[in-house]
């Protein structure tokens, strides 16, 4: 008899090995980088707590005791307003975090395209044959290809 017939067959041997490898990798990453960040709701709660602690730590004699009491009251009100929202809708913050990442990627894509047009050199505009033929069919003095003046808005079209 062979060893293969002597041992009981594990139907999910591959799945078990993958799960073990995944757990080992997670443990290695936790040891190397610390615990992974929590959900967006937990991170918001940590941010509110950190900001509140930092504001509360400002002990300036210019404000006086009355102003310090007012600051503490504002901190309590902010916490009491944020906590119920976090408790009722924790998944909303995950969706907002994902959406903000997508919006940032879209903005970055638009701005990078505009920057490429602004920083294009004469060699980039010359044709591949070296004759100086324009790569694009438009007017080389197209005002849309110039960097915006100070205070001018960027056209994302």
N, C-alpha and C positions, 0 to 999 in steps of 0.2 A: 504494500500500500504506500501511496505517496503522502507527503505532508499535507497536500491540498485536500485530500479526502479525510485525513485524521482530524483536522481542525474544523470547528463549526464555522459555517459560512456566515459572514457579516454582510447582510444585504446592503447596508449603507456605509461600507468601509471607506469609500471615497469621500462621502459627505462628512464622516467622522474625522477623517484626516484633515480635511479642509477646515473644519470648525476648530480643531486643535491648533492648526497653523495660524488661523485668524486670531484666536485668543492669545497665542504666544506673541504675535506681532503687536497686538493691542497692548499687552503688558510691556513689551520692549519700548513702545512709543511713550507709554505713560511714564516709564522710568527715565526715559531720555528727555521728554519735553514737559512733563508734569501732566496734571489731569486735563482732559479736553474741555473746551469751553462748553458751558451749558446752553440751554435754549436761549432764544432772543429775549424771552420774558425774564429769565433768571439774570441774564446779563444786564437788562434794563434795571432790574431791582438792585443789582450790585452797583450800577452807575449812580442811581439815586442815593443809595446809602453812602457811597464814597464822596459824592458832591456834598451831601448833608454833613458828613463828618468833617470835610475840609472847611466848609463855611463855618461850622460850629467851632473849629479850632482857631479861627481868627480872633484873637483877643487883643483888640486895639483900644487904648485908652481914649481915643478920639470919639468912639461911638458911645461909650457910657453904658450903664447897666440897662437903661430903658431900651436903647437901640438893640442891644444884645438880646433882650427878651423878645423884641419884635422879630428879629432874625430867627430865633428859635421857633416862634409861632408860625412864621412863613414856612419853615422847614417841615413842621408837623402837618400843616395844611397841604403841602405838596405831596408828602408821603401818603396822607389819607386820600388824596385824589388819585394817585397813581396805583396804589395797592389794589383797590377793587377792580380796576380795569385789567391789571395783570392777572388777577385771580380768575376773573370770568372769561377772559379771551387770550390765553397764553399762545395759542396757535396763530393768532392774528399777527403777533410780532415776528414770528418766523416767516410768514408770508410777506410782511412789510420789508423784512431784511432781504429776502430773495428778490423782491421787486426793486428795491433800491439798488441792489447789485446789477440787475438788468438795465436799469436806467443809467447807471454810471457807465456800464459797458457801451451802451448806445451813444452816450455823450462823448465818451473817449473816442469811439470810432469816427464820429463826425468831426471832432476837433483834429484828430490825427490826419484825416484826409485833407482838411484845410491847411494844416501845417506843412504837409508834403507839397502842396501847390505853392505855398509861400517860399519854401526853402529850396525849390527846384533850381538847379543851376543851368547854365547855358548848354553844358554838355548833355544834361538830361533831356533838354528840349530838342537837341539836334537829332536828326534821323539816324538810324542804325548804319546807313551807308556813308555817313560822315559828310554829306553834302550840305548839311545845315537845314534840311527840310524839317518843318515842324512836325512833331508827333501828333499833335491835335489839330483839328481843322479850324479852330476858332481864331480870333484875332489875338496875336501875342500880347497886345497891350490891353487885354481884357481887365477892367477894373476889379472884377471879382477875384482875380489872382493876386492882387496886392494885399499886403498885411493891413489890417484895419488901423485907422488913426486912433489916438487915445480917446477913450470914451465911446468909440463906435462899436455897434453890436456886430457879432459874427453871424453871417448868413449860413444857416445850416441846411439850406435847400440844395 
